[in-house]
Every structure is written in structure tokens, then in C-alpha cells.
């Protein structure tokens, strides 16, 4: 049986990662010129991180280099283990070019070992439940190929929608033009964004003001949710707990007591790009937008 890896950009919370015995690749971020690693909520100072952004600090993220990946994988290959890595969307980072170089080098060094990867075509809570289900399948004894098949067959059935509080962060990350960010901020317009079937972030709607934006997220669940009580519904927020609780209460009212609702913070790596006040919802659906 292989060793299963995930990464912190999938944002499956630390307690579930520990429960499933997953190995974690931490995607680094820098704030105030200090490199840090997200530990999936175990000791993370979310309030401190987002308050630093509000005070003017501009966090940065960076890709891992090939040596980083080698340091994560090689001890297990050396011990005679195979590796299966479920990762966030390759469309959202240049890190996978370096990962491929590292894997090529490791395969030459350990030709009898298997290193397999599979793309969730998503990020953050859009991939959390999929990873959770895939890891349970892996732990039940399923082969790596069966787990990969499960991910590929189901990755477009886990959808995520989110809204940001300040469009500046999307503009800074290249997700929105300066003109659109300025006009949207002036008019208090909040785009509703999603991750499409190719694994890219795209706008699909817009809402005027925070309340309408939150209701737009809830409406997506009511319109597109499929067998929603059979799968986790995940609500995430970037230091906006009261707003997230507002969404949770209304989701509970809609789905009833049987619903498995996860409420969690957006991690610093993702939060570096979306900023404080971001709100998101993820659930099982019939398909993602193209």
C-alpha cells in the first residue's frame, strides 16, 4: 500500500489529515518578509495574519522548488514505499513544473518504486471533501489506480463558490483588472467566483453588497446541490466568522439536521490571494461550470 500525500492548498483540516494519516506538503507563504508554513489550522494565528493585511502587510506565496519535493518524497521511496499524491489545480500555480522535475529525478533513482499524482482541478474547500473521500478509499485498501479513478470521476462534482470583501486582492493577484477592481469597489459590487471544470477561477455572477453576496452563495447550494446531505457542505471564511455563521444557519435551515456542515477558516496561503473577509461554500453537485 502506498503512502498518500496531499498539500495544504487543499485545506483539509488538520484533525481529518491526522485521522487519515495523510502526509502533507506545505505550501509556503511570506508575510513581513518571514517565510511560514500553514499547518492546516492546528496552531495558525488567523486573526493575526488577516489583521496584518488590514494594517498594510502584503503577503506573498511562492512555488516549491524541485529539491523541496525531493525532500518530501525521498524518505518514503528510500524505505521501499510507493507514493500517491493528490494535489490542487495545476492551473493555479507554477509549482507543478518543479514537481515534475523532482519526480523524474526520483524515478531514475528509485526505478522499482511508484510515484503517482492526480489533480483535483480545484483548490481550498473545493477539493477538501474530495480528498477526504479519496483518502478513506485509499485507507480501505483500494489500489492507487482505483483512488485516481475515483478522483477523476468525481472531481467535477465538488463545486466551490466564493466572494471577496476587497477586490484589490484579486487585482493584485492578476485575477481582475485595475479598472474593474476600482469600479467594483466604488459600486460595492462583489463578483461571485467559482473554479471551473478546467481548474481555473472564473466569475459567474455578481452581487451588490455583502448580504446579497452571502445570499448568492446560499442560492447556489439550493439551485445546484445534489444529494447534499450525503456529502459534507463546507463553509469557509477569512476572519469573518459572524458572516460564515449567518451562512451556516441558513444552510442548516435548508438542509436540516442530517447535513454534515464543516465551518473553517481560509488558510494564509489562499488568503494571501483573496484577502480578509472572503466567504466561500463548497458542496456536492451535478457538475462544475465549464
PyMOL commands that set and color helices and strands:
alter all, ss='L'
color gray80, all
select helices_A, chain A and resi 8-10+14-20+46-54+66-78+90-92+95-109+125-139+144-157+168-172+178-186+210-224+228-230+241-255+268-274
alter helices_A, ss='H'
color red, helices_A
select strands_A, chain A and resi 3-7+23-25+28-31+34-37+60-61+83-87+115-119+158-163+189-195+201-208+233-237+261-265+279-284
alter strands_A, ss='S'
color yellow, strands_A
deselect
rebuild
show_as cartoon
